[in-house]
Amino acid sequence: MAHFESIFNSKQYVGPESLAELCFKTICNNLDIISTVDKRGYRTLICGLVLPSEICDKIIEFAQKCDSTARIDDGFVNIFADTTATRLKNVKINHSNILDTSVAVLANHQLLHLSFNDCCDLTKSSIEFINNNSKHLQSLSFRSCPQIYPTDLTGVIDPSPINYCKRGYLFNAPNLKHLALEHVQIAPEHYVILLSGLSNLTHLDLSNAVNIGNFEFVSSTPNLVSLCLYNVKVNENPNAFVANVIQLKKLRHLDISHANHKNAFFHKPNQVLSDLVEGLPNLTSLDIGGTNLAGRGVAERPLISNSTKVYAMCDIQGLACRVNNPLQFLGLYGTHGEACRRYDIPAKIIAGNANDEQILIAARVCMDNKQDLLQKVLNDLYHVFRYESCERMDQALYIVLEAMEKHLNERHIQISGSATLFYIVKTKEKSVIVSKMKRRIIGALLAGMNAHKDEETMMRNGCLALCQFRIPQDVMWNYETLVKVLLHSTRHAESEGFVQRIGIYLLNSLACQVEGKKKRLLGNLGCVETMLELVRYRVECELHDDVLEVAWSTMWNMTDETPINCQRFLDEQGMRLFLKCVEKYPSKEELLRNMMGLLGNVAEVDYLRPHLMQQQYVSVFSNLLEYDRDGIEVSYNATGILAHMASDGVEAWTIDQPTRNEVLERMVEAIERWNLSSQRNINYRSFLPLLRLLDVYHTPQCQHWAVWALANLTQVYPTKYCSLVESEGGIDKLKKLLDDDRPYNRIKDLALSVIINCGPNKIHGDQQETLQSSSEYSLDD
């Protein structure tokens, strides 16, 4: 194994995405670019299109990225059915429900490398499809594919038409060099058939195999340079096992590590390890993690070198013969007696849990085929970040991301990984996290949350980590996925719990700073209904908390200039809940402000205003005109609602009480109580609803509210709002208002102040005189 720094290739994590990467992602998210789909959902390559292996291999790879909408299923694989128009060489399929027929399609390409991980529907028929097209095959891997192996290679128990013993082999791949078969369950004597004919095999992985025996079948694989027997019980007859393994004189890497201590206890461990290492002269990498082979840590042991007895320091007696020729790598994670913490260890790189470097090495080693152990390693890494300081933060980030991406369905890996990501992004300077890295971090979190959306710990970790980023700016590329995950969590998480609380805060942030299409998407996905359900629960339980207030705030944000969401609010009986909240919580300023802001959005929609013209609603709006406990916001929003309703004219006021004139008088009284210099807790993206009211000359009180709002905002926040007034044609409307006789003087005074705030040079001479001669009201009142 190489030096530590070279183990972590940072190039794949940092820097901008290449043009090729962007192209492949675009294709995989829009498969209609290259294919058509039939009624069964099967895709066919567009006629006339020819794709070389360099493209086909990458399409399969990128289709499995966490932010791709493509799914690797039988319909997708059918794109490559025509071997004259497509060509594959290297195929790796993860977490798919493909059937044996898809394996036949892939195998027809005479592949060089083929790998399946967590493809539970594949059977032994796939092996025969591969055998029919395997003359070029160099590597083959089956992990977590439980049905792939014949249950009985003799054909006696298994009703298979193939008698494997009579045929003499299972795999017909004469050029195969790498073979990984996980969870093999066959009789010990049948391993000869399992590996028969694979004389060119150099790398063999039989992790989690059962009944492997003493490894007598080693003679069929004399060229092995790498042997992985992770979680395989070899301690029942260790002497016989060692005697067989040391026949592999070319062996450079040996893994006999365990996740379970009970299956890894050797009698005379020092002797077993010594015999094993001395019998393998080319061994450079050894993993004995989880075993007791490291002994108890005696510091000295006699060595024989050049027929002369010498003494050298070695804290692992079984490795004393390698003191002068240290291993490149030694796996000691989880060994008895915490061997990784010893001092004199004859190895250049060590996997263990003594420090962050050892933990990261351990994670790297068990990344692909040791999920149960990887979970433990990630827990150790999490504790480093929580209670200590990690000196290799970048490498830790790379490891966690890779673990979460490769093991999406492993709940504990996702939980540990997301918890560690939280501490990494919390500690790291956000400015130094490049765009590609941000996207990868967020993508890993979203994928994990989506896969385990009913796991509260995962949702809590994911939400906390996402809160470290700019919301919604940093998640706009996968906005819909995040909204769906959060809505599911908010609906199903424990009521009044932390996950529900943080989920709704994130939803509010997602609704606050987006426009148009994204706001409509929130409504389409059921955000209004979800928020109202949260409100309904709290009203029925007579519970006032921050979730109640934020639910109304979220609806306020998502209805802003979005009529369809306003309609949804009314259709879902939102007004009934509004009245109940006003009745139960008449003194909760924040709640009232949020509710009135939402109804202000509804009132801006002309065809929805008749729904508000009911005595019970208008009476509440009118009473709230005098509300001043939190400043002006509740009163301001109430006035705005009534201004829009009054703008429809006398004939639209269809209720007897309160009367229209009474409401208009109370509106003016409210406006005149407000301080024009008031700081505001409001955010306008457009002034068009206000500017529309400037044209309502038949009811100047409507103009009064609109022009006061413009005067206040351009005075207090000139940088933000003056340009908005100008860009939306407000200056021309204000000048027209000044030249009209119908608005009363106070309205004109405020109109002139807006123009002055936006630039004195915009005022005509006669208008300036009007301003100077007006003394009825002070602009600072």
N, C-alpha and C positions, 0 to 999 in steps of 0.2 A: 504494500500500500504506500502511496506517495506521501510526501510531506504534507503536514496539516493544511497549509495555505492553498495547496493545489487541489485539495479535496473539494473545496467550495468554489465553483466556477461562477463568479459574480456577473459575467457577461450576459448570462441568461436572465438576470434579474434587473439590471440597471440599463440606462440608456433608452433612447426612443425606439419604438417598434419599427422594424424595417418595412419597406414598401411591400415586400413579399408577404410578411406576416399580416399586414393589413388587407392584402388581396385575398389571402386564404380565409381570413375571418369573415370578410364580406361574402365570399362564395358560400361558406358554411352557414351563414345566417340568411342566405338567399339562394337556396338550392335550385330555384327555378332558373337561375342564370345558366346552369349547365344541364338541367334535366327536366323531364316532364313526369307527371305522376298520374297513375291510372286509378280506377275505382277501388282497387284493393289497397291503395296507398303505396304501391311499388313504383319506384322511380326508374326511369330509363334515360340514358345519356342522350342528349339532343343529337339528332341525326347530322352527320357530317363533322362532328366534333371529335378530335383525337387528342388524348391526353397521355403524356409520357409518365413513367414511374415517379419521376421527381415531383410531379404535380399530384398524381393519384395518392401516393403515400402521405403527402402533406394534408390532403383533403380529409383523409381518415383521422390523421393526428389532430387537426384543428377542430374537427367536428366534435371532438371529445373535450374541448376546453370548456371551462365552467361557464363562460359567458356566451356560448354558442347555442342557438336554438335548434340546431340539427341533432337528431337522435340516431345512434348507431343501432338500427334494427334491420330486419330482413328487407324492408322496403328501401332503406338507404343502401345496403350492400348491393342491391340489384343494379345500382348505377354502374358497377364494374363487371356486369355479366358478360359483356362483349369484350373478349380479350384481344380483338383486333383494333379496338378503339381506345381501350384503356390498358394500362400495364402497372402491376403492383410488384414490389420487391420486398418491402419491409412493412409488415402489418402488425399492429398491436391493438387489441380490442379489450376495453375495460368496462365492467359494470353494464353488460348488455344482455338482452333477452333473445339474442339471435339463435336460430335453430341450425341443425346440421346442414340443411340445404344452403345456408349462407356460407358455411365453411367450405362446401363444395365449390361455390362461386369463387371464393378467395383462393382456394388451393389450385384452381385451374390456371392461375397465373404463374405457376412454377416458382413459388416464392423462395427467397433466401432466408428470411426471418419471419417467424410467425409466433404470436404470443396471445394467450387468452387469460384474462383475470376476472373472476367473479362473473362467469357466463354459465349460469346454473342449468340452463336448458340443453346444453350440449351433451351428447351421448357418445358411446363408443363408435357409432357410425361415422362420427367426424374423423376418427383416426383412420378409417379406411379411405375416406375421401382424400385425406392428406397423403396416405401411402401411395395412392394412384398418381400423385403429382409431386413426388418428393426427391427426385434425383438431384435437384440443386439445393435442397433445404440444408441450411447450416445451423440454425437454432430453432428450437421448439419449446414452448412453455405452456403448461396448464396449471393455473393456480386457482383455487376455490372454484373448481368445476367438478362437483361431487359425482356426477353420473358418467364421467368420461372413461373410467377404467372398467374393463370387464370384471365382474365379480368373481369369476373363476376362470383362470386361463386354460384349464383343461377342457372347458366346454361341457363338463358333466353336470354341474349345478346350473350354470348360466345357460339358458335356452338359446344360445347363439349358434348360428349355422357354421361358425368358424371354430375349428379345433386348433387352438393356438399352439398346443404342445406338438401336434402333428405337423403344423405349418412351420413351427420352430422360431417364430418371432412375433412381436407385437407391432413394432415400428419398422417399416421398410424405408430407411433413410440412410443409405451407405455413406453419405458425406456429412452427416450430422455431427457437429462439434459441441454444441451446447444443448443440454436437455434439462428442463426443470419440471418435475412432477410432484405436486404437493398433495399430501393426504392420501398417498397410495395405501390401499388396504388389500393386500393379497398374501398368500402363503409364502413363507421364506424361500421355499424351493422354486417359486415361480419368478423370482427376481432375475433368474438367468434368462427366462423368456422375455422378460420386460426389457432387458438391455441387449439381448442377442442381436448380433449383426451390426452393432454400433461400435465397431473397433476403432473408429476415428474420433470417438468422443473424448473431449478434453475437459469439459466442464459439466458436472453432474450435481443437481440439486434435488434431494429427496426429503425436503423438510416435512416434518410431521408425519412421516411414514410410520406404519404400524407393522409389527412382526417382521422387522428387517433381518432378524437373526444375527449371525456373526459376520455378515458381509462376505460370505464365501464366494459370491458371484463376482468378486473383484477381478478375477482373471479375464472376464469378458471386456473389461475397460482398462487395458494396460497403459493407455496414453493419458490418463487423467492428470491434469495439473491443478484442478480445483474440485473439491468435494465438500458439499454442504449437507450436513445431517442435523440441522436444527430441530430440536425437540424430538429427536429419535433416541429411543432407549438403547444404548450400547453398553450399559454398565452391568448387564446380567451375566455376561461371560467376557469381561474386559480383556483377558489374556488372549482369547481366541480372536476377538475383534482387532486388537492391536496387531496380532500376527498376520492377519489378512490385509489390514490397511497398509502396513509398512512394505507390502509388495509393490505399492504404487510409488516407485522410486522417482518418478517425475513430478510428484505432487508438490505444489508450492503453496496452496491454500487449503486449510482444513478447518471446518466449522463443526464442532460438536457441542455447541452451546445449548442452554435450556432456559425456558421461562419459568419452569417449575422445579424447585429444588428437590422435591421428592423423587423425581425420576433421574436425578443427576448425581447421586451419591456413589462414589467409588470407594471400595476398600483398597487400602494401600495406594492412595492417589499419587503420591510422589513417584512411586515405581511405575505406575501406568503412564504418567506424563513423560517421565524420563525415557521409557522404552519407546514410546510413540515418537518423540522428537528425535531421539538418536537414530531411530530407524528410517527417518525421512530426511535425508541430507540436504535436499533442495527446498525444504520448507522455509518460507519467508513470512507467512501470514497464518496465525492460529487464533481461533476463538474458542475459549473454554468458559465463557460467561455462564453464570448460573450453576456451575458445578463446584465440587470441592477439590478439583485437580491442582489448584494453586497451593494446597497444603496449608500449614499453620503459620508459615512465615519464619522458619529458622534461618538465621543469617549466613551460615557458612556450610559449605559442602565440599568434599574433596572431588577434584576433577582429574581426569586422565588426559594428558595432552602430550603427544610425542613420547609416549611411554614414560613420562615423568609426572609424578603426582604433584599437583600444585593446589593452592587454595585461592579461591576468589569469592568476593562478596556477591551473594544472590539471595534475595528474599523469597524466591519461589524455587524450592529445591529441585523440582522436576525439570527446570530450565537451566540448571547450573552449567550444562554442557554448552549453552549458547551465550555465556558471558562474554566471550571474545568474538562472538559472531551473532550479535543481537538480531532478533526478528524485526522485520519492517513494521509489522502490526501484531498486537496481542489484545484479544478481547477478554476483558476481566469484569464486564458489567454484571453485577449481581452474584459474584463468586462468594463462597463461604469465607468468612474472616476478612471481608473487604480487602482483598488482595490489591486492588487498584490503588490503595492508599500507602502501600509499602514504598520503600525508597529504592532499593537496588533491584530493578526489574530489567532483564535483558531484552528490551524492545524499544524501538524508536517512537512508535505511536501506540497509545494505549486507549482502549475504550473502557470507560468506567463511570463512576459518579463522584470522584474526588474533587473535581473542579469543572468549570464550564467547558474547558477544552475537551476533557474526557467525555463529558455528557454529549457534546456536539458530535464527537467521533462515534459514540455509541448510536446516536440517532441516525447518522449517515450509514452506518453498517447495517442497521436493521430496517432501513427505509422500505425496501421492496417486498420482503417476504417474512417479516417478523412483526406483524401488527400488534400482537399481544405485548411484546417486549417494547415496541415503539411507544405504546401508551404509557408505560412506566417511565421511559426515558423522558418523554415530554412532560410528565408530572414533575420529574426532577428539575427540568429546565424551568418550568413555571416557578418552582420554589426558589431557584436562583434569582429570578427577576423580582420575586415578591419580597424576599428576605435578605438578599445579598446584592452584589453588583456584578453585572456581566460585562466582561471586558471585550467580548466578541459579539457585539450586538448585531452587526450585519450578518454574520454567519448564522446566528440564531434565527434571524428573520428568514433567511433562505431556507433553513431546515424546517421551520414551522410551516411555511407556505407549501413546501413540497409535500410534507406529510399530510396536510389537510387536502391538497389537491389529489394526491394519489389514493387516499383512503377516505373518500367522501362518505361512505356508508358506515364507517366505524365511529359509533357515537362517542366513545371515550376519547378517541384521538381528536375529534372535532371539538370536544369540550376543553380538553387540555390545550390544544392549539389555539383556540380563540381566546382563552384566558391569558396565554403568553403573549399573543398579538396585542392585547389590550395594554399590557405593561410596556411592550416595545414601542408602540406608536405613541403612548403617553409620555415616554421618556425621550424619545427621539425628536429632534427639531423638525417640525413639519416642513420647513423650507428646504431641508436637505433630502426629503423623500421625493424622488423624481416622479414624473407623471405615470410612467409605466409601472413603477413599484406601487404607487397608490392604487392604481387600477387592479393590480394583482392582489394586493392585500384586501381591498374591498370585495373583489371577485371571490376570493377564498372564503371570506366571512359570509357573503350572501349565499354561496353554494352550500356551505355548512348549515346555515340557518334554514334554508329552504328544504334541505334533506332531513332536518331534525326539528321541524317547526313546532312540534308538540313537546319538546324537551326544554323545560323552563330555564335550566342552567345554561344551555347553549344559547337560547334567545337572550338571556341576560348578558352573557359574555359578548355576544355579537353586537348588541345594541350599545353597550358601554364602549366597545372598540370603535364603532362607527361614529360615536359622539366626538371622537378625537379629530374627526375630519370636518371639512366645511360641508354643511348640509344646506341645500341640495347640490351645490356646485360639483362636488367630487363624486357624486353618484348619478349624475344625469345620464350617463351611458347605460345604466341598468336601472332606471327609475322605476319601471313597472314591476320588476322582480322584487325590489325592496318594498314597494307599497303592498304587494300581495302578501309578502312574508309578515309585515308589520300588522296588516289588517287581520290576518289569521291569528297571530299572537294576541292581538288586542281583544279579539272575540273570545278566544278560548283560554287565555291565561287566567290565573286566579284573580277574581275580582278584588280590588283594593291592594293587589300585590305589586311588587316592584316592576315585574316584567310588563304588566299592563301600563303602569305609569310611564316608564321610559319609552315604551312603544308609541304611546299617544303623543308624547313630546316630540319624538322623531317625525311622526305623521304631520304634526302641526308645522314643523320646520319644512317638511317637503311641500306642504300646501302654501306656505307663506311667500316663497320667493320664486314661484313659477307662474307661467301665464297660459292662457288659451288652452292648447291641446292637453297639456299636463294637468291642468285643473279639471278638464272634462274627463280625463282618464281616471282621476281620483273618484269622481262620481260614478263612472261606469263600473269601477271595481267594487262599489258598495260602501264607500267611505261615509257618505251621509247617513245611511242606515246604521252603520256601525257606531257612529258618534251618538246618534239618537238613542240607540240601545243602551249605551253607557249612561246617558242622561236619565233614561227611563228607570234603570236599575237604582240609581242614586236618589231619584225622586221618590220611588216607592219605599226605599229604605230610610228616607229622610237623612241622607248623608250628603254633607257638603265637603268636598275635598278638591285638591288641585286638578284631579282628573275631570271633574265636572266642569271646571272653568276652562280647562284646555280643550275639552270636547267642543264647547261652544266657540272657542277661539279658532279651532281647526275648521269648523263649518263657516265661520266668518271669512277665513282666508280662502277657502275653496269656492265660496259663492261670489267672490269679488269679480265683477264683470263676467260672470259665467251663468247666464240665465237658466240653463238646463239643471244646474245644481240647486239653484233657488227653487225651481219647480219641484225637484226631488224633495227638498226640505218641506215644502207645503204638502206634497202628496203623502209623505210619511208621518203626517200629523205632528209636525214640528211646532206649530203654533199652540197646540194643546200643552205641550211640554213647556213652552215659553211661559204661558200663563201660570202653570204650576210652580215654576221656578221663581217667578216674580212674587207669587203668593207666599212661598215658603222661605225665600231668602231676600226680603225687601231691602236689606241693608248691606248686601254683599256687592261692593262697588265694582270689583273686577268682573264678577259674573254678569252684572247688569250691563256693563260696558260692552262685553263680548256679545251678549245677546242682541243689544241694540245695534251694534255694528253689523251683525249678520242681517238683521231686518232692514237696515239701511240699504244693503245690497239688494234685497228682495224688492224694496220700494223703488229702486232705480229701473226695474223692468216694468215697462208700461202695461203689458198684458197681465202681469201678476198683481198689480196694485188693487184691483177690485177685490181680491181675496183678503186684503188687509182692511177693507172698508167695512168693519163690523164694530159695533159699539163697544164690545168688550176689549177689543184691541186698541181702538182709538182712545178710549178712556185711559188705558195704561200709558200710551205714548204721551198723552196730554199731561197726565200727572207727573211723568218723569221730566217734563220740561223744567221743573223747579228743583230737580235733584242736583245738588252741588257738593256732595261730601267728598268726592275725589277730584275736584276741580270742575272741568267743564265737559268731560267726555260723554257721560251719560246724557246730559241735557243736550249737548251738541248733536249726538246721534238721533235722539228723539226728535229734535227740531228738523233734522234732515229728512227723516222719514215723513213727517207731516208736510214738509215743504214739497216733496215729490207727490204726495197724495193730493195736496191742494192745487198743484200745477195742472191737474186734469180739468179744472174748472168747477163752477158751481154745480153743474148738472151731475158731476161724478160724485159729489158728496151726498150719499144716499142715506145717511143716518140722521136721526133727529137730535141725539145727544152724544157727545158735546156738539154744539153748533159750529159751523165753519168759521164764522166771525169770531166766536169765542176763542177757538184754537189759534186763529191768526194773531189775535191780540196777545195771547199768552206766548206765542212764538217770538214776537218782537220784544216783549218784556224779558224773555230769557236771553235773547241775543244781546240786549243792551246791558245785561249783568256781566257778561263775559269780559275778561281782560284781553285786549287785542294782542298783548305780548305773551300770552300763555304758551308754555311749552306743551307740545302735543305728543300723545302716544298713538300715532296714526301714520299710515304710509299710503300715499296716493301714487298710483302708477299712471293714472290719466285723470285729467280734469274735465273730461267730456261730460260726465253727469252734472257737474257744477255749472259748466258753461251752458248746458242746455237750459238750466233754470234762469240764466241771464236773459233769455228770450221770452220769459213768461211775464209780459207787461200787464196782463189782466190781473195778476196777483203780485204786487210788488214785494210782499212779505217773502215770497219764494226767492226773489232776487236778493233780498236783504240777507238771507242766510248764506246764499252762494257767494256773494261778494265779500261778506265778512270772513268766510272761510278762506278765500283767496288772499284777502288782506293780511290775515293772521299768518298764513303759511309763507307768503312771500316776505313778510317782515321778519319772522323768526328763523326761517330756513331759506334765505334768498338764493344761495348757491344751488340748492336742490330744486327749487320750485319756480324760480323766475323763468328759466329757460323753458319749462314745461308750459307755462302760461303762454309764452310767445309761440312755441312750436305748434300748439293746438288752436291758434287763432284767437286767443283770449283777449289780446290787446285791442283788436278790431271790435270785438263785441263790447268791451268796456267803453271804448270811445263812442260807439253807437248809443250806449246807455246814457252817456253824459249829454248827448245831443237831444235826447228824448225828454219830453215834458212829464211823462207819466211817473217815473220813479221819484220818490221823495228825496229831500236833500241828504239825509243820512246815507242813503244808498249811494248817491253820487260822491259823497265825501270818501266813502270806503273804496269806491271804484277808482277815484283819483289816487288814493294811497297805493293801490295795487300797481297802477301805472308808474308812479314814482319809484316804488320798490324795484320795478323791472328796468328803470332807466328814465331819469327826468327829461331827457331829450325827446321822449315819445309824447310829451304833453304839448298840445297847441296853446297859443297865448291866451285865447279866450277861456280855455279850460283851466289854465293856471289862475286866472283872475277869479274864476268861480271858486276854486279851492281856497284862495286867500280871503275871499269875502265871507266864506261860510264860517259861522261861529256857533251854530246851534248845538253841535256836538264836538267833543274833543276826540281826536283819533286815538288817544291813549286810554280812553275810558275802558 
